Amino acid sequence: MTDLAARFGAIDIYLFDQLLRGRLDRRMRIVDAGCGSGRNLIYLLQSGYEVFGVDVDADAVRSVRMLAASLAPGLPGSNFRVESVEQMSFADGFAHAVLSSAVLHFARDDDQFEAMVGDMWRILRPGGMLFCRLASTIGMETRIRRTTGRRFLLPDGSERYLVDEALLVDLTRRLGGALLDPLKTTIVQDQRCMTTWVVQKAKE
């Protein structure tokens, strides 16, 4: 167990699933949008992936730069930037894969949510993969209370921007993408629901 923890850290289990199925490899340029202190990057950094990340929290970015310096000393610290997900400085079509784990449900409203998704999609190259894990209403419909718009109060006391199946299916269509996996939702007992949304951008 110690070896597994050292190799993978606290990686999102559904992102680990993408690794197991070969959807991420060392030839890919990967952007973690909302990377925090890098909990999903330990394996990628140790394994020689070309990794980038953004987060609005400067302390988190300092932490992930330190992590990268220890695990992948050849990777420039400038790959990790203090930026918002909706205004990333990467060029159009920059990444083969964009990761967003437990980020989108912090959107203030529809405009910010769509701006975040839009910029992640912008930097994703044709044929690339967008991996998102975010809170949803799926399976929790009777246990949440709407505050405003798509923001809800959850039983765990937090307030989140919540999506549902119809929104994600429609958004996939509007982006011109295709679901790589069916939507998968985990219900955390009487607390919240987390949905995994994995989309491929159309090839040119």
CORMO-V742306 format. One record per residue. N is the residue number from 1. PHI is phi in radians with two decimals (NA if undefined). Layout:
# CORMO-V742306
n:N phi:PHI
n:N phi:PHI
This chain:
# CORMO-V742306
n:1 phi:NA
n:2 phi:-1.09
n:3 phi:-1.10
n:4 phi:-1.09
n:5 phi:-1.12
n:6 phi:-1.19
n:7 phi:-1.43
n:8 phi:-2.04
n:9 phi:1.07
n:10 phi:-1.71
n:11 phi:-1.03
n:12 phi:-1.01
n:13 phi:-1.07
n:14 phi:-1.39
n:15 phi:-1.26
n:16 phi:-0.99
n:17 phi:-1.04
n:18 phi:-1.13
n:19 phi:-1.10
n:20 phi:-1.06
n:21 phi:-1.60
n:22 phi:1.32
n:23 phi:-1.47
n:24 phi:-2.19
n:25 phi:-2.42
n:26 phi:-1.21
n:27 phi:-1.43
n:28 phi:-1.67
n:29 phi:-1.64
n:30 phi:-2.07
n:31 phi:-1.97
n:32 phi:-1.70
n:33 phi:-1.58
n:34 phi:1.60
n:35 phi:-1.30
n:36 phi:0.99
n:37 phi:-1.59
n:38 phi:1.68
n:39 phi:-1.08
n:40 phi:-1.62
n:41 phi:-1.89
n:42 phi:-1.00
n:43 phi:-1.10
n:44 phi:-1.10
n:45 phi:-1.15
n:46 phi:-1.17
n:47 phi:-1.74
n:48 phi:1.48
n:49 phi:-1.27
n:50 phi:-1.51
n:51 phi:-1.97
n:52 phi:-2.30
n:53 phi:-2.77
n:54 phi:-2.32
n:55 phi:-2.80
n:56 phi:-1.36
n:57 phi:-1.56
n:58 phi:-1.08
n:59 phi:-1.12
n:60 phi:-1.12
n:61 phi:-1.15
n:62 phi:-1.05
n:63 phi:-1.13
n:64 phi:-1.25
n:65 phi:-1.14
n:66 phi:-1.15
n:67 phi:-1.06
n:68 phi:-1.10
n:69 phi:-1.09
n:70 phi:-1.45
n:71 phi:-1.71
n:72 phi:-2.49
n:73 phi:-1.05
n:74 phi:-1.42
n:75 phi:-1.51
n:76 phi:-1.10
n:77 phi:-1.08
n:78 phi:-1.20
n:79 phi:-1.15
n:80 phi:-1.96
n:81 phi:-2.20
n:82 phi:-1.47
n:83 phi:-2.61
n:84 phi:-1.45
n:85 phi:-1.11
n:86 phi:-1.46
n:87 phi:-2.47
n:88 phi:-1.39
n:89 phi:-1.61
n:90 phi:-1.26
n:91 phi:-1.24
n:92 phi:-0.98
n:93 phi:1.17
n:94 phi:-1.24
n:95 phi:-1.91
n:96 phi:-1.41
n:97 phi:-2.58
n:98 phi:-2.11
n:99 phi:-1.92
n:100 phi:-2.51
n:101 phi:-1.98
n:102 phi:1.02
n:103 phi:-2.15
n:104 phi:-1.10
n:105 phi:-1.30
n:106 phi:-1.58
n:107 phi:-1.02
n:108 phi:-1.23
n:109 phi:-2.83
n:110 phi:-1.03
n:111 phi:-1.07
n:112 phi:-1.20
n:113 phi:-1.02
n:114 phi:-1.19
n:115 phi:-1.16
n:116 phi:-1.15
n:117 phi:-1.08
n:118 phi:-1.07
n:119 phi:-1.33
n:120 phi:-1.10
n:121 phi:-1.18
n:122 phi:-1.06
n:123 phi:-1.45
n:124 phi:-1.50
n:125 phi:-1.36
n:126 phi:-0.96
n:127 phi:1.49
n:128 phi:-1.36
n:129 phi:-2.01
n:130 phi:-1.83
n:131 phi:-1.95
n:132 phi:-2.25
n:133 phi:-2.23
n:134 phi:-2.63
n:135 phi:-1.23
n:136 phi:-2.49
n:137 phi:-1.53
n:138 phi:-1.06
n:139 phi:1.45
n:140 phi:-2.19
n:141 phi:-0.98
n:142 phi:-1.58
n:143 phi:-1.99
n:144 phi:-2.08
n:145 phi:-2.25
n:146 phi:-1.20
n:147 phi:-1.76
n:148 phi:-2.83
n:149 phi:0.96
n:150 phi:-1.73
n:151 phi:-1.63
n:152 phi:-2.34
n:153 phi:-1.59
n:154 phi:-1.65
n:155 phi:-1.04
n:156 phi:-1.40
n:157 phi:1.62
n:158 phi:-1.52
n:159 phi:-2.02
n:160 phi:-2.39
n:161 phi:-1.45
n:162 phi:-1.99
n:163 phi:-1.71
n:164 phi:-2.41
n:165 phi:-1.04
n:166 phi:-1.06
n:167 phi:-1.11
n:168 phi:-1.19
n:169 phi:-1.15
n:170 phi:-1.15
n:171 phi:-1.13
n:172 phi:-1.02
n:173 phi:-1.14
n:174 phi:-1.14
n:175 phi:-1.28
n:176 phi:1.39
n:177 phi:-1.72
n:178 phi:-2.41
n:179 phi:-1.14
n:180 phi:-1.41
n:181 phi:-2.31
n:182 phi:-1.10
n:183 phi:-1.04
n:184 phi:-2.18
n:185 phi:-2.16
n:186 phi:-1.87
n:187 phi:-1.65
n:188 phi:-1.55
n:189 phi:-0.71
n:190 phi:0.96
n:191 phi:-2.14
n:192 phi:-2.88
n:193 phi:-2.14
n:194 phi:-2.11
n:195 phi:-1.94
n:196 phi:-1.81
n:197 phi:-2.16
n:198 phi:-2.14
n:199 phi:-2.22
n:200 phi:-1.83
n:201 phi:-1.35
n:202 phi:-1.05
n:203 phi:-1.37
n:204 phi:-1.32
